[in-house]
Amino acid sequence: MSKADEMFEELGYENIINETCLCEYRKYFKLKRARHIVFAVDKAVSVCEENEKTLAVNRDYFTMQELQAINEKVKELGWLDE
């Protein structure tokens, strides 16, 4: 398990196997649906929450801890070196 994986796990996220992106993390909440942080093949990072029908509600913010884990994953993927 990578350092970023451990950081996301400590925040309550699970690593999801998804064939359409490099990696995806998901966290469930008591009063709302799951939140997803997705690292795409085109070097984009998106944060979405599930609504009643689909994974479509984009979020405009991260917690500081989520941002640190995202930055660590970007380093591990080698995106900063290119």
C-alpha positions as CSV (number, residue, x, y, z in Angstrom):
1,M,0.0,0.0,0.0
2,S,1.4,3.4,-1.0
3,K,1.7,6.4,1.4
4,A,-1.2,8.1,-0.4
5,D,-3.4,5.0,0.0
6,E,-2.6,5.0,3.7
7,M,-3.5,8.7,4.0
8,F,-6.8,8.2,2.2
9,E,-7.5,5.1,4.4
10,E,-6.9,7.1,7.6
11,L,-9.5,9.7,6.3
12,G,-12.1,6.9,5.9
13,Y,-11.7,6.3,2.1
14,E,-11.5,3.0,0.4
15,N,-9.5,2.4,-2.8
16,I,-11.9,1.3,-5.5
17,I,-10.9,-0.8,-8.5
18,N,-12.1,1.1,-11.6
19,E,-11.1,0.3,-15.1
20,T,-11.9,3.7,-16.4
21,C,-9.4,5.7,-14.3
22,L,-6.0,5.4,-12.7
23,C,-7.5,5.2,-9.2
24,E,-10.6,6.1,-7.2
25,Y,-11.2,6.5,-3.5
26,R,-14.7,6.4,-2.0
27,K,-16.0,7.4,1.5
28,Y,-19.5,6.9,2.8
29,F,-21.2,9.3,5.2
30,K,-24.1,8.8,7.5
31,L,-26.4,11.6,6.3
32,K,-25.4,11.8,2.7
33,R,-24.2,9.5,-0.1
34,A,-20.6,8.6,-0.9
35,R,-17.9,11.0,-1.9
36,H,-15.4,10.0,-4.6
37,I,-11.9,11.3,-5.4
38,V,-10.9,10.2,-8.9
39,F,-7.5,10.3,-10.6
40,A,-8.1,10.2,-14.4
41,V,-5.8,9.0,-17.1
42,D,-5.6,12.6,-18.5
43,K,-4.0,13.7,-15.2
44,A,-7.2,15.3,-13.9
45,V,-8.4,15.0,-10.3
46,S,-12.1,15.3,-9.6
47,V,-14.2,15.1,-6.5
48,C,-17.8,14.0,-6.8
49,E,-20.7,13.0,-4.6
50,E,-23.4,10.6,-5.6
51,N,-26.9,11.9,-5.9
52,E,-30.0,9.7,-6.2
53,K,-29.3,8.4,-9.6
54,T,-25.6,8.8,-10.5
55,L,-22.1,10.0,-9.6
56,A,-22.7,13.6,-10.8
57,V,-22.6,16.2,-8.1
58,N,-19.2,17.9,-8.3
59,R,-17.7,19.5,-5.2
60,D,-15.6,22.6,-5.1
61,Y,-13.6,22.0,-2.0
62,F,-11.3,19.6,-0.2
63,T,-10.4,19.3,3.4
64,M,-6.7,20.1,4.1
65,Q,-6.1,16.3,4.9
66,E,-7.7,15.3,1.6
67,L,-5.6,17.8,-0.3
68,Q,-2.4,16.4,1.4
69,A,-3.4,12.9,0.3
70,I,-4.2,14.1,-3.2
71,N,-0.8,15.8,-3.5
72,E,0.9,12.6,-2.3
73,K,-0.9,10.5,-4.9
74,V,0.0,13.0,-7.7
75,K,3.7,12.7,-6.6
76,E,3.4,8.8,-6.6
77,L,1.8,8.9,-10.1
78,G,4.8,10.9,-11.3
79,W,2.6,13.8,-12.6
80,L,4.9,16.5,-11.1
81,D,7.9,15.2,-13.0
82,E,6.4,15.6,-16.5
